[in-house]
Amino acid sequence: MIKRSVPFLFIFSMAFTSGLFAQIQDGEEQSRQPGLEYRMFRVAFVPGLSSNGIDADQYISKYSFNILGGYNGALEEGFELGGLVNVNKYYAEGVQVAGLGNYSDEETSGIQLSGLFNISGEELQGVQVAGLTNYASDDVQGIQISGLLNRSGGASQGIQIAGIANLATNDIQGLLFSGLANIAGDNMQGITSSGILNYSGGDMQGLMFSGVGNYAKNFQGIAVSTINVADDFQGIQTGVINAVGYGQGIQLGVINYGRKFDGLPVGLISYYRDGRSELDLWTSDGGFTKKYVGF
């Protein structure tokens, strides 16, 4: 008897909650998404079983509580808590906390915290912290911290920290720390540190530190890695192999190479195709040796 009454009591409580919350409405609140109806509170057990019924995606709320998961219209400058997932069809503004993941089909503003993933269908402004991955299909402004991957479909401004990689289709500006790679499809400005690779498809300005390689089409700043490569370089390269198309500054390495270089190379082999004589330094039992060599 008791087991049979549990489903009935649960459905009754959800229906009662729906009626109660339907009365807690603020007609003065205006949604940024036309057609959505405002209710301050909402409670959902699973998508389709909630205080807003099966049409929960047509409501905007300030406070949202999803026992297992909820599929709702939007979160407006509020707080959303989900045992597993929080899903908003349109946008989410405020704080989202979920055991597994947070998802907003359009833009997200605020803070997302989850055990696995945070996804913003368009722009993200705020903070994303996830056990596995953070993803925004457009620009990111703020902080992304994840165990594996941070991904921006547009430009990224702020701080990105990931166990494996930080990726941006366009520009990256800020601080980037990753276990394997930091990659920007276009320009990169700031400080980047990775275990293997820092890559910029456009201009790089700032500091690059990596375990294996740094590459930028155009670079201004300091690059420290095993291999440093730039088409156009101004600054300091420090590594085992330093290579530039055209460079101005200092190259510190075992092998320094460039089609044309104006500056000071310090290494075992420094070869420049423009025919300049350069300074090589190395040590022996007799101390430091200096030699000018021409090619």
KESE-57760 format. One line per field, with one value per residue (C-alpha): residue number from 1; residue in one letter; y negated, x negated, z negated. Coordinates in nm, 3 decimals. Layout:
<vozas>
num	NUM / ...
residu	A / ...
c2	Y / ...
c1	X / ...
c3	Z / ...
</vozas>
This chain:
<vozas>
num	1 / 2 / 3 / 4 / 5 / 6 / 7 / 8 / 9 / 10 / 11 / 12 / 13 / 14 / 15 / 16 / 17 / 18 / 19 / 20 / 21 / 22 / 23 / 24 / 25 / 26 / 27 / 28 / 29 / 30 / 31 / 32 / 33 / 34 / 35 / 36 / 37 / 38 / 39 / 40 / 41 / 42 / 43 / 44 / 45 / 46 / 47 / 48 / 49 / 50 / 51 / 52 / 53 / 54 / 55 / 56 / 57 / 58 / 59 / 60 / 61 / 62 / 63 / 64 / 65 / 66 / 67 / 68 / 69 / 70 / 71 / 72 / 73 / 74 / 75 / 76 / 77 / 78 / 79 / 80 / 81 / 82 / 83 / 84 / 85 / 86 / 87 / 88 / 89 / 90 / 91 / 92 / 93 / 94 / 95 / 96 / 97 / 98 / 99 / 100 / 101 / 102 / 103 / 104 / 105 / 106 / 107 / 108 / 109 / 110 / 111 / 112 / 113 / 114 / 115 / 116 / 117 / 118 / 119 / 120 / 121 / 122 / 123 / 124 / 125 / 126 / 127 / 128 / 129 / 130 / 131 / 132 / 133 / 134 / 135 / 136 / 137 / 138 / 139 / 140 / 141 / 142 / 143 / 144 / 145 / 146 / 147 / 148 / 149 / 150 / 151 / 152 / 153 / 154 / 155 / 156 / 157 / 158 / 159 / 160 / 161 / 162 / 163 / 164 / 165 / 166 / 167 / 168 / 169 / 170 / 171 / 172 / 173 / 174 / 175 / 176 / 177 / 178 / 179 / 180 / 181 / 182 / 183 / 184 / 185 / 186 / 187 / 188 / 189 / 190 / 191 / 192 / 193 / 194 / 195 / 196 / 197 / 198 / 199 / 200 / 201 / 202 / 203 / 204 / 205 / 206 / 207 / 208 / 209 / 210 / 211 / 212 / 213 / 214 / 215 / 216 / 217 / 218 / 219 / 220 / 221 / 222 / 223 / 224 / 225 / 226 / 227 / 228 / 229 / 230 / 231 / 232 / 233 / 234 / 235 / 236 / 237 / 238 / 239 / 240 / 241 / 242 / 243 / 244 / 245 / 246 / 247 / 248 / 249 / 250 / 251 / 252 / 253 / 254 / 255 / 256 / 257 / 258 / 259 / 260 / 261 / 262 / 263 / 264 / 265 / 266 / 267 / 268 / 269 / 270 / 271 / 272 / 273 / 274 / 275 / 276 / 277 / 278 / 279 / 280 / 281 / 282 / 283 / 284 / 285 / 286 / 287 / 288 / 289 / 290 / 291 / 292 / 293 / 294 / 295
residu	M / I / K / R / S / V / P / F / L / F / I / F / S / M / A / F / T / S / G / L / F / A / Q / I / Q / D / G / E / E / Q / S / R / Q / P / G / L / E / Y / R / M / F / R / V / A / F / V / P / G / L / S / S / N / G / I / D / A / D / Q / Y / I / S / K / Y / S / F / N / I / L / G / G / Y / N / G / A / L / E / E / G / F / E / L / G / G / L / V / N / V / N / K / Y / Y / A / E / G / V / Q / V / A / G / L / G / N / Y / S / D / E / E / T / S / G / I / Q / L / S / G / L / F / N / I / S / G / E / E / L / Q / G / V / Q / V / A / G / L / T / N / Y / A / S / D / D / V / Q / G / I / Q / I / S / G / L / L / N / R / S / G / G / A / S / Q / G / I / Q / I / A / G / I / A / N / L / A / T / N / D / I / Q / G / L / L / F / S / G / L / A / N / I / A / G / D / N / M / Q / G / I / T / S / S / G / I / L / N / Y / S / G / G / D / M / Q / G / L / M / F / S / G / V / G / N / Y / A / K / N / F / Q / G / I / A / V / S / T / I / N / V / A / D / D / F / Q / G / I / Q / T / G / V / I / N / A / V / G / Y / G / Q / G / I / Q / L / G / V / I / N / Y / G / R / K / F / D / G / L / P / V / G / L / I / S / Y / Y / R / D / G / R / S / E / L / D / L / W / T / S / D / G / G / F / T / K / K / Y / V / G / F
c2	0.000 / -0.239 / -0.159 / -0.224 / -0.556 / -0.696 / -0.773 / -0.922 / -1.143 / -1.257 / -1.348 / -1.520 / -1.722 / -1.831 / -1.935 / -2.125 / -2.292 / -2.388 / -2.555 / -2.728 / -2.864 / -2.967 / -3.218 / -3.358 / -3.561 / -3.907 / -4.064 / -4.352 / -4.124 / -4.131 / -3.850 / -3.923 / -3.637 / -3.735 / -3.494 / -3.358 / -3.381 / -3.481 / -3.276 / -3.350 / -2.985 / -2.655 / -2.297 / -1.999 / -1.632 / -1.542 / -1.725 / -1.724 / -1.669 / -2.008 / -2.292 / -2.440 / -2.116 / -1.988 / -2.346 / -2.441 / -2.570 / -2.853 / -2.996 / -3.216 / -3.199 / -3.356 / -3.048 / -2.701 / -2.365 / -2.054 / -1.740 / -1.522 / -1.745 / -2.028 / -2.160 / -2.518 / -2.837 / -3.070 / -3.174 / -3.548 / -3.691 / -3.407 / -3.072 / -2.722 / -2.397 / -2.056 / -1.712 / -1.604 / -1.864 / -2.216 / -2.291 / -2.623 / -2.649 / -3.016 / -3.191 / -3.163 / -3.460 / -3.403 / -3.097 / -2.739 / -2.443 / -2.084 / -1.739 / -1.657 / -1.956 / -2.293 / -2.382 / -2.700 / -2.695 / -3.064 / -3.299 / -3.251 / -3.524 / -3.442 / -3.133 / -2.769 / -2.494 / -2.126 / -1.786 / -1.717 / -1.988 / -2.343 / -2.442 / -2.778 / -2.772 / -3.126 / -3.384 / -3.331 / -3.610 / -3.489 / -3.180 / -2.816 / -2.544 / -2.178 / -1.842 / -1.763 / -2.040 / -2.393 / -2.494 / -2.813 / -2.821 / -3.194 / -3.446 / -3.393 / -3.670 / -3.552 / -3.240 / -2.879 / -2.604 / -2.236 / -1.900 / -1.837 / -2.102 / -2.465 / -2.555 / -2.887 / -2.894 / -3.264 / -3.481 / -3.431 / -3.700 / -3.619 / -3.313 / -2.957 / -2.665 / -2.308 / -1.969 / -1.905 / -2.205 / -2.555 / -2.622 / -2.933 / -2.961 / -3.330 / -3.550 / -3.473 / -3.745 / -3.676 / -3.395 / -3.037 / -2.733 / -2.379 / -2.035 / -1.985 / -2.277 / -2.632 / -2.699 / -3.016 / -3.019 / -3.387 / -3.629 / -3.556 / -3.814 / -3.754 / -3.475 / -3.116 / -2.808 / -2.447 / -2.108 / -2.058 / -2.333 / -2.698 / -2.785 / -3.110 / -3.127 / -3.505 / -3.751 / -3.664 / -3.929 / -3.839 / -3.540 / -3.181 / -2.886 / -2.525 / -2.191 / -2.111 / -2.395 / -2.753 / -2.876 / -3.208 / -3.359 / -3.695 / -3.716 / -3.999 / -3.903 / -3.612 / -3.248 / -2.968 / -2.607 / -2.321 / -2.450 / -2.808 / -2.898 / -3.225 / -3.368 / -3.719 / -3.766 / -4.054 / -3.971 / -3.681 / -3.314 / -3.061 / -2.693 / -2.408 / -2.514 / -2.869 / -2.942 / -3.258 / -3.386 / -3.740 / -3.819 / -4.107 / -4.055 / -3.772 / -3.400 / -3.174 / -2.812 / -2.520 / -2.589 / -2.931 / -2.977 / -3.251 / -3.372 / -3.716 / -3.816 / -4.147 / -4.107 / -3.882 / -3.503 / -3.298 / -2.926 / -2.639 / -2.687 / -3.009 / -3.011 / -3.298 / -3.296 / -3.669 / -3.596 / -3.790 / -3.698 / -3.619 / -3.548 / -3.193 / -3.106 / -2.767 / -2.632 / -2.409 / -2.314 / -2.646 / -2.843 / -3.042 / -3.072 / -3.343 / -3.314 / -3.502 / -3.276 / -3.368 / -3.170
c1	0.000 / -0.277 / -0.477 / -0.173 / -0.103 / -0.452 / -0.405 / -0.063 / -0.199 / -0.487 / -0.259 / -0.020 / -0.302 / -0.426 / -0.075 / -0.033 / -0.370 / -0.277 / 0.042 / -0.137 / -0.420 / -0.179 / -0.043 / -0.387 / -0.425 / -0.555 / -0.384 / -0.632 / -0.922 / -1.007 / -1.192 / -1.459 / -1.309 / -0.965 / -0.687 / -0.825 / -0.610 / -0.774 / -0.753 / -0.989 / -1.028 / -1.028 / -1.088 / -1.146 / -1.204 / -1.291 / -1.218 / -0.843 / -0.762 / -0.790 / -0.598 / -0.562 / -0.439 / -0.542 / -0.570 / -0.852 / -1.058 / -0.803 / -0.879 / -1.151 / -1.239 / -1.466 / -1.509 / -1.522 / -1.558 / -1.597 / -1.597 / -1.744 / -1.727 / -1.529 / -1.459 / -1.343 / -1.305 / -1.556 / -1.718 / -1.693 / -1.951 / -1.899 / -2.017 / -1.973 / -2.059 / -2.046 / -2.116 / -2.236 / -2.178 / -2.044 / -1.925 / -1.788 / -1.643 / -1.733 / -1.973 / -2.103 / -2.193 / -2.314 / -2.462 / -2.419 / -2.538 / -2.493 / -2.624 / -2.694 / -2.646 / -2.498 / -2.370 / -2.232 / -2.131 / -2.208 / -2.425 / -2.535 / -2.619 / -2.735 / -2.884 / -2.858 / -2.985 / -2.955 / -3.113 / -3.156 / -3.065 / -2.944 / -2.812 / -2.703 / -2.544 / -2.659 / -2.857 / -2.983 / -3.048 / -3.153 / -3.309 / -3.296 / -3.440 / -3.400 / -3.557 / -3.598 / -3.521 / -3.393 / -3.257 / -3.122 / -3.032 / -3.106 / -3.316 / -3.427 / -3.495 / -3.594 / -3.746 / -3.738 / -3.879 / -3.847 / -4.012 / -4.049 / -3.945 / -3.837 / -3.696 / -3.582 / -3.421 / -3.504 / -3.751 / -3.857 / -3.947 / -4.044 / -4.195 / -4.190 / -4.323 / -4.290 / -4.443 / -4.487 / -4.418 / -4.279 / -4.138 / -3.997 / -3.890 / -3.981 / -4.181 / -4.299 / -4.386 / -4.486 / -4.647 / -4.653 / -4.779 / -4.739 / -4.894 / -4.938 / -4.849 / -4.724 / -4.593 / -4.453 / -4.331 / -4.419 / -4.598 / -4.724 / -4.814 / -4.925 / -5.105 / -5.075 / -5.222 / -5.176 / -5.339 / -5.382 / -5.267 / -5.168 / -5.030 / -4.902 / -4.779 / -4.817 / -5.010 / -5.150 / -5.241 / -5.362 / -5.530 / -5.524 / -5.646 / -5.613 / -5.788 / -5.820 / -5.729 / -5.612 / -5.484 / -5.344 / -5.312 / -5.420 / -5.571 / -5.668 / -5.790 / -5.971 / -5.946 / -6.092 / -6.071 / -6.267 / -6.174 / -6.071 / -5.945 / -5.808 / -5.776 / -5.836 / -5.996 / -6.089 / -6.211 / -6.392 / -6.391 / -6.536 / -6.548 / -6.742 / -6.631 / -6.527 / -6.406 / -6.267 / -6.191 / -6.283 / -6.398 / -6.510 / -6.637 / -6.818 / -6.834 / -6.968 / -6.997 / -7.204 / -7.089 / -6.975 / -6.840 / -6.682 / -6.647 / -6.732 / -6.823 / -6.923 / -7.042 / -7.247 / -7.253 / -7.410 / -7.454 / -7.659 / -7.540 / -7.390 / -7.310 / -7.145 / -7.080 / -7.139 / -7.513 / -7.580 / -7.863 / -7.733 / -7.864 / -7.867 / -7.944 / -8.019 / -8.217 / -8.523 / -8.783 / -8.947 / -8.628 / -8.407 / -8.511 / -8.399 / -8.411 / -8.276 / -8.166 / -8.033 / -7.823
c3	0.000 / -0.093 / 0.222 / 0.441 / 0.274 / 0.331 / 0.705 / 0.634 / 0.358 / 0.578 / 0.870 / 0.632 / 0.477 / 0.820 / 0.919 / 0.593 / 0.639 / 0.993 / 0.871 / 0.589 / 0.802 / 1.075 / 0.827 / 0.750 / 1.064 / 1.123 / 1.417 / 1.418 / 1.504 / 1.873 / 2.043 / 2.301 / 2.499 / 2.639 / 2.557 / 2.231 / 1.919 / 1.591 / 1.272 / 0.987 / 0.878 / 1.058 / 0.948 / 1.177 / 1.116 / 1.474 / 1.802 / 1.856 / 1.490 / 1.327 / 1.166 / 1.514 / 1.665 / 2.004 / 2.136 / 1.900 / 2.193 / 2.227 / 1.882 / 1.740 / 1.370 / 1.114 / 0.895 / 1.040 / 0.862 / 1.074 / 0.859 / 1.135 / 1.439 / 1.586 / 1.934 / 1.897 / 2.098 / 1.934 / 1.609 / 1.538 / 1.295 / 1.050 / 0.920 / 1.061 / 0.885 / 1.052 / 0.914 / 1.259 / 1.530 / 1.583 / 1.936 / 2.062 / 2.411 / 2.445 / 2.207 / 1.852 / 1.633 / 1.278 / 1.108 / 1.224 / 1.017 / 1.137 / 1.054 / 1.421 / 1.647 / 1.733 / 2.080 / 2.231 / 2.597 / 2.639 / 2.434 / 2.076 / 1.824 / 1.474 / 1.313 / 1.417 / 1.187 / 1.272 / 1.225 / 1.597 / 1.850 / 1.904 / 2.247 / 2.380 / 2.726 / 2.799 / 2.600 / 2.247 / 2.000 / 1.658 / 1.504 / 1.608 / 1.383 / 1.484 / 1.414 / 1.786 / 2.034 / 2.085 / 2.424 / 2.577 / 2.947 / 2.967 / 2.769 / 2.410 / 2.161 / 1.817 / 1.666 / 1.784 / 1.563 / 1.652 / 1.603 / 1.978 / 2.230 / 2.260 / 2.600 / 2.747 / 3.090 / 3.120 / 2.930 / 2.569 / 2.317 / 1.961 / 1.794 / 1.926 / 1.722 / 1.851 / 1.789 / 2.162 / 2.388 / 2.428 / 2.775 / 2.942 / 3.306 / 3.316 / 3.078 / 2.726 / 2.476 / 2.118 / 1.921 / 2.052 / 1.864 / 1.992 / 1.960 / 2.335 / 2.564 / 2.600 / 2.950 / 3.106 / 3.466 / 3.492 / 3.258 / 2.907 / 2.645 / 2.288 / 2.104 / 2.227 / 2.063 / 2.175 / 2.143 / 2.519 / 2.756 / 2.781 / 3.125 / 3.274 / 3.632 / 3.635 / 3.420 / 3.077 / 2.824 / 2.477 / 2.314 / 2.442 / 2.232 / 2.345 / 2.311 / 2.683 / 2.919 / 2.964 / 3.299 / 3.409 / 3.753 / 3.613 / 3.266 / 3.032 / 2.688 / 2.524 / 2.636 / 2.423 / 2.541 / 2.696 / 3.043 / 3.116 / 3.464 / 3.603 / 3.952 / 3.826 / 3.485 / 3.254 / 2.906 / 2.741 / 2.833 / 2.587 / 2.676 / 2.833 / 3.182 / 3.270 / 3.624 / 3.783 / 4.129 / 4.038 / 3.687 / 3.468 / 3.115 / 2.937 / 3.009 / 2.733 / 2.840 / 2.964 / 3.321 / 3.439 / 3.790 / 3.996 / 4.351 / 4.221 / 3.868 / 3.706 / 3.349 / 3.125 / 3.171 / 2.892 / 2.964 / 3.101 / 3.460 / 3.592 / 3.961 / 4.149 / 4.521 / 4.556 / 4.524 / 4.203 / 3.968 / 3.622 / 3.274 / 3.138 / 2.774 / 2.621 / 2.327 / 2.309 / 2.048 / 2.114 / 2.045 / 2.283 / 2.647 / 2.881 / 3.255 / 3.551 / 3.831 / 4.171 / 4.417
</vozas>
